[in-house]
Amino acid sequence: MMLVGFLGCYGAIQESQCLLGTFFFFLVILFACEVAAAIWGFMNRDTISKELINFYDSAYIKAVDVTSTSKDSAIKVLDVFHTTLDCCGKGGENTLFQEVSKTLCPRKTAPTTEGFQENQNCHDKITILFSEKLHLIGLAALVVAVIMVFEMIFTMVLCCGIRNSPVY
């Protein structure tokens, strides 16, 4: 990405059609890759959700296992999941997880009349993210695609302007 940005900026500063053409070429390739990734992600959203749940489960097992050598990194991964999705655990927790849940799940959701209600389990939250929140992911991808189309248009306008300008 730095190379592509450098080609665009330096090509515009130097008024080089070659650098701007290369910048345009890389933008087209990146745009095609983003469209392909979006289509693949939409077609395989259930598989992605299952893989993310499997990744969460492996980190969960390492965090609860007292003999694990990568326990600290697993706890950090779980913390990212818990903070981002506002969830905790995978449902049907064992007694060992109940003991360490105070360190793994420090946050609770909105207060209720009985105090704080428990967080929803992360398996459900991951599934909801890829089923109900898919339109938000698609909207973000659409915004990026529109910005890239404008970048390509402005690059070609600048390149044509350089070609048509008189040499001084």
Salt bridges, closest charged atoms under 4 A:
ASP57 OD1 - HIS123 NE2 2.59
ASP86 OD1 - ARG107 NH2 3.50
GLU118 OE1 - LYS108 NZ 3.19
